[in-house]
Amino acid sequence: MTTLGVERGNAVDLHGIADSPQAVRGQKPKWTQFRFVAGVLLVVGSVLIGAKIIAGADQSSVALVANRPLAVGMTVTNADVTRVRVRLYDNPRLYLTGAIPPGYVVLRPIGQGEFVPQAAVGAPANLVATGAEPRRWVTVPVAGGHYPPGISSGDTVDVYTTTKAAGVQGGTSLLIASVLVDRGLGSSSGGLGGGSSGASVVLIIPESRVVDIITALQWDSLDLVLIAKAQAR
């Protein structure tokens, strides 16, 4: 046995020092690394799933809404509609979502504030195929008390005429039924009060009836009778 003398004769066993075990640095178990990786994957997966759910929940789409009444035969432009994002419970493909092609015309009446269906506009050739008659805008002066109070853009009226020509027996008859009101001139809101003073109303009438209504304006007096929206023909 090897000994080393030190102060005061004490001895140290060097063999015992050489045989002592070396210190080992502590290591974390491998199962903790697996938990860390699994946690990261869980967070990433949750974010992806949440983003997919949010994207799927947004079922809204862009649709075109008419800014004013659109009559059959008129050329419709992008200035006549407004793009809005809404959630359509009907088939979104039934409605226009993009820009209106140049030269397209209205194939059926479209009310102010109505979503524009794809079938309601098309090329002029489609207008002939549907048998719909083009419309024209006619300004009609109406005497006070001969139009309903509050008449405004988008209303539907029947036009009656009363003959007042000298030597002709007077009588009242229906001239044109179910005419769409475009607007009232001189009123920023398009509404007319129906007071004692007269007013001018812009009517959208079938092309074939333009001569009739202009002739009536020369000889007869006109009355506008409002049709309730639920009863409009």
Sequence and secondary structure as in RCSB ss.txt:
>XXXX:A:sequence
MTTLGVERGNAVDLHGIADSPQAVRGQKPKWTQFRFVAGVLLVVGSVLIGAKIIAGADQSSVALVANRPLAVGMT
VTNADVTRVRVRLYDNPRLYLTGAIPPGYVVLRPIGQGEFVPQAAVGAPANLVATGAEPRRWVTVPVAGGHYPPG
ISSGDTVDVYTTTKAAGVQGGTSLLIASVLVDRGLGSSSGGLGGGSSGASVVLIIPESRVVDIITALQWDSLDLV
LIAKAQAR
>XXXX:A:secstr
  EEE GGG EEEHHHHHTS         HHHHHHHHHHHHHHHHHHHHHHHHHHHH   EEEEEESS B TT B
  GGGEEEEEE  SS GGGB  S   TT EESS B TT B BGGGEE HHHHHHHT   EEEEEEEE TTSS TT
  TT EEEEEEEE  TTS   EEEEEEEEEEEEETT TTS     SS EEEEEEEEGGGHHHHHHHHHHEEEEEE
EE GGG  
